[in-house]
Each structure stands twice: as structure tokens, then as C-alpha cells.
Amino acid sequence: MTDRSPKPVAHTTVKPEWIDLYGHMNMAYYVLVLDELGHQILERFGLGAGYTQAENRGLFTVDAAIQYRKEVREGDRLRVELTPLRFDDKRLWTRVELFNDDQGYLSAVMEQTALNVDLGTRRACAFSEAATASLARLFEQLPPS
């Protein structure tokens, strides 16, 4: 399927083990999908596992607000889109949207704040020059909405 959005995207399919007794994806798995696919997208901009391995720093979520809009069910193909909102010297704010890719509807939205953390000290720290350049590329490709 061709992506319908110019935003950075990632895909997955609802697994049987994610289904709860109501026959739809359990709320905890929405967070899992939004988080994991959001990390996949950030990796493409130099802010994922490669960043952590190279700089011993990582993005820790310190706040997340999730809106569940419409259910998804087993086998549904999902698309996650990431929109950068803003960043400063230590924080990144993003909006991550989950779509039913087959039917085209918005299923859930997560807005989150991530803090750049030095994994040696476990304390917040400023983004390095390389990380700041990566963030600038992300915002340049896709200006905040």
C-alpha cells in the first residue's frame, strides 16, 4: 500500500495476542504500537537506538496523553505517523497518530514529551550538536503542525 501522508510513517498489523475480551485491541497495546513505531521513525532521523549507542543518551518519555478514537481489531493493518511539535535544548514534543490503514480512519493519538537523558548519570542533559542537527532535519523535512 502506498502511504497517503508526507509524514514519516511506520506500519504493523494487529496481532491476535493484542486482542482483549471485547474483541478489539487492548488499550495497553495502543501505547506499545505508538511507542515502538514512533521509535522506528525517530531512528531514521538519527534519534533512536543508533543515537543511544553512539552517545550513551536517549529519549525518556516524561509525559504522554492518549486519545482513543476508534477501535481496531485483529488483522487490521495499522499506520503510525509522527509529527514533531517543537524541541528545546533538552526536550522533544511530538504527536503520534495511529490509523487503520485499510479503512483510513484515525484510531488513536498520543502527544508526548521526551527528555534527553545521559544514560551514565541518568539525568537530563542538553542535546549534542549531532542530535540537534538531527532534530533540525526532522523539523525541516516536516515542519510542525
C-alpha positions as CSV (number, residue, x, y, z in Angstrom):
1,M,0.0,0.0,0.0
2,T,1.3,3.5,-0.8
3,D,1.5,5.9,2.1
4,R,-1.1,8.6,1.9
5,S,0.9,11.0,4.1
6,P,4.1,13.0,3.6
7,K,4.8,12.5,7.3
8,P,7.3,9.9,8.4
9,V,5.4,6.6,8.9
10,A,5.8,3.0,10.1
11,H,3.5,0.0,9.8
12,T,2.3,-3.0,11.7
13,T,-0.7,-5.4,11.9
14,V,-2.8,-6.1,15.0
15,K,-1.7,-9.4,16.4
16,P,-4.1,-11.9,18.0
17,E,-2.4,-11.6,21.4
18,W,-3.2,-7.9,21.5
19,I,-7.0,-8.6,21.4
20,D,-8.9,-8.3,24.7
21,L,-12.2,-9.9,25.8
22,Y,-14.1,-7.2,24.0
23,G,-12.8,-8.3,20.6
24,H,-10.6,-5.3,19.9
25,M,-7.0,-4.2,20.6
26,N,-6.4,-3.7,24.3
27,M,-5.6,-0.2,25.3
28,A,-2.1,-1.1,26.5
29,Y,-1.2,-2.2,23.0
30,Y,-2.1,1.1,21.5
31,V,0.7,2.6,23.7
32,L,3.0,-0.2,22.6
33,V,2.4,0.4,18.9
34,L,2.6,4.2,19.2
35,D,5.8,4.0,21.2
36,E,7.6,1.3,19.2
37,L,6.7,2.6,15.8
38,G,7.5,6.2,16.9
39,H,10.9,5.0,17.9
40,Q,11.3,3.4,14.5
41,I,10.6,6.7,12.9
42,L,12.9,8.6,15.1
43,E,15.7,6.1,14.3
44,R,15.5,7.2,10.7
45,F,16.4,10.8,11.8
46,G,19.3,9.7,14.0
47,L,17.5,9.8,17.3
48,G,16.8,6.1,18.0
49,A,19.0,3.1,19.0
50,G,21.9,4.4,16.9
51,Y,21.9,7.7,18.9
52,T,21.8,5.8,22.2
53,Q,24.6,3.5,21.2
54,A,26.8,6.3,19.8
55,E,26.2,8.9,22.5
56,N,25.0,6.9,25.6
57,R,21.9,9.2,25.6
58,G,18.3,8.5,25.0
59,L,14.8,10.0,24.9
60,F,12.8,9.2,28.0
61,T,9.1,9.9,27.8
62,V,8.1,12.1,30.8
63,D,4.5,12.9,29.8
64,A,2.1,11.2,27.4
65,A,-1.6,11.9,26.7
66,I,-3.5,9.4,24.7
67,Q,-6.9,9.7,23.0
68,Y,-8.6,6.5,21.9
69,R,-10.9,7.5,19.0
70,K,-12.0,4.3,17.2
71,E,-11.3,0.6,17.8
72,V,-9.0,-1.6,15.7
73,R,-9.4,-5.4,15.5
74,E,-7.3,-8.5,14.9
75,G,-5.6,-8.4,11.5
76,D,-6.2,-4.7,10.8
77,R,-3.2,-3.1,9.2
78,L,-2.0,0.0,11.1
79,R,0.0,3.1,10.1
80,V,1.7,5.3,12.6
81,E,2.6,8.9,11.6
82,L,4.8,11.2,13.6
83,T,4.6,14.9,13.7
84,P,7.2,16.9,15.5
85,L,5.7,19.8,17.5
86,R,8.8,21.5,19.0
87,F,12.1,21.0,20.8
88,D,14.4,22.9,23.1
89,D,17.8,22.1,24.4
90,K,16.7,19.0,26.4
91,R,13.1,18.1,25.3
92,L,11.2,17.0,22.2
93,W,7.4,17.2,21.9
94,T,5.7,15.0,19.3
95,R,2.3,14.0,18.2
96,V,2.0,10.3,17.1
97,E,-1.2,9.2,15.3
98,L,-2.4,5.6,14.7
99,F,-4.5,4.9,11.7
100,N,-6.4,1.9,10.5
101,D,-4.5,1.8,7.2
102,D,-7.1,-0.4,5.4
103,Q,-10.1,1.8,6.2
104,G,-8.3,5.1,6.5
105,Y,-9.6,6.3,9.9
106,L,-7.7,7.8,12.9
107,S,-7.8,5.3,15.7
108,A,-5.7,6.9,18.4
109,V,-3.5,9.9,19.1
110,M,-0.6,10.3,21.6
111,E,1.1,13.6,22.3
112,Q,4.2,13.2,24.3
113,T,7.1,15.0,25.8
114,A,10.5,13.2,25.8
115,L,13.5,14.3,27.8
116,N,17.1,13.8,26.6
117,V,18.9,11.8,29.3
118,D,22.6,10.9,29.8
119,L,22.4,7.1,30.5
120,G,25.6,7.3,32.6
121,T,24.3,9.8,35.0
122,R,20.5,9.1,34.5
123,R,20.0,12.8,34.4
124,A,18.6,15.2,31.8
125,C,21.2,16.8,29.6
126,A,21.3,19.1,26.5
127,F,21.1,17.5,23.1
128,S,24.5,17.2,21.4
129,E,25.3,19.1,18.3
130,A,24.7,16.0,16.2
131,A,21.3,15.3,17.9
132,T,20.3,19.0,17.5
133,A,21.2,18.7,13.8
134,S,19.1,15.5,13.6
135,L,16.2,17.3,15.2
136,A,16.6,20.2,12.8
137,R,16.5,17.8,9.8
138,L,13.3,16.2,11.2
139,F,11.7,19.7,11.5
140,E,13.0,20.8,8.1
141,Q,11.5,17.7,6.4
142,L,8.2,18.1,8.2
143,P,7.5,21.5,9.8
144,P,5.4,21.3,13.0
145,S,1.7,21.4,12.5
